Amino acid sequence: MNTAVVSFRASDANRGKVKDVLGKHFEYEQARAFRAIVLWRLSVIVLVVWALSRGMHILPEQALTVALAVFGIAAGIVILFERRARSRLFRTVAEIQD
């Protein structure tokens, strides 16, 4: 993750730009939290499906394949949304210097 910091005085910047930066930052934080929750819950589901299909043989083995596919697709989507939100935030912060 990029750890670059941009510092500015809110009183020196246009109120509209500051509002945009704060809004984009809020969207990015929401995307990060959503990604963390989704990946955690899907990981738990995959582990349960693995235990039921491989360990106890209650579910067919195709259930694990489906669970892994859903995990992969969902992980890709939420990571993409987080990266988009981060790039929007960085673009907005870069514009505040103008």
N, C-alpha and C positions, 0 to 999 in steps of 0.2 A: 504494500500500500504506500502511496505517496504521502510523505509526512511534511511536505512543504507548508510553511505558515505565511500567511499574508496578514499584515497588521495595518490597520487604518483607524483613524478617529472617526467615529460615527458623526460627529458634528461637522467634520470637513467634507463628508460625502453627501451626495444627493440622497434625500430620504427615500425616494423611490428605489434607488439602487440598493440601499441598505435593506429595505423591505424585501427586495428580490433575493438578496443573498441569504437572509434569514429564512425565507420560504424554501429556497433550494436546499439549504442545510437541513431543514426539518424534513423535507422529502427524502433526502439521502439517509438520515437517521432512521426514518420509518422503513426504508428499503433494507437497511442493514438489519434492523430488528426482525423484520419479516423473514429475511433470508435465514437468520439464525434459528428462528422458530420452526420454519418449514423443514430445514435440513435436520434439526434435532428430532422432530416428530417422525419424519420419514425414515430416519435411521432406526428409531425404535420399532417402527412397523416392519422394516426389513429384517431386523433381528428376531422379532416375534415370528414372522413368516418362515425365516430360516430354521428357527427352533421347532416349529410345527411341521415343517416339510422334511428336514434332514434329521432332526433329533428324535421326534416322536412319530414321524411318518403319518401324521393326521391329514396333512394337506398334500396334494400332488406336487411333484418337483417343479412343474410348470408355474406354480404359484410364486415360487422364488424368482423365476425368470421374469415374470410379470412385475413383481414388486421391485426388482432391480431396474427394470426398464422405466417404470413410473418414477422411481427415485432419480434416475439419470436425467430424464426429461424435465422433471420439476426442478432439479438442482440447476440445470442449464438455464431455465427460464428465470428463476429468482436471482441467479448470479448476473444474468444479462440485465435485468431491471436495476439491480444495485449498481452495476457499472455505468448504466445510462444516467442514473441519478447522480452519481459521483462526477461524471464528466460534465453534466449540466451545472453542478455546483462549481466546479473548477472554472468553467467558462464564465459564469456569472461573477465569480470573485476576480477573475482576470480583468473583466470589464470595469470593475469599480475603480481601478487605478486610473482610468482615462479621465 
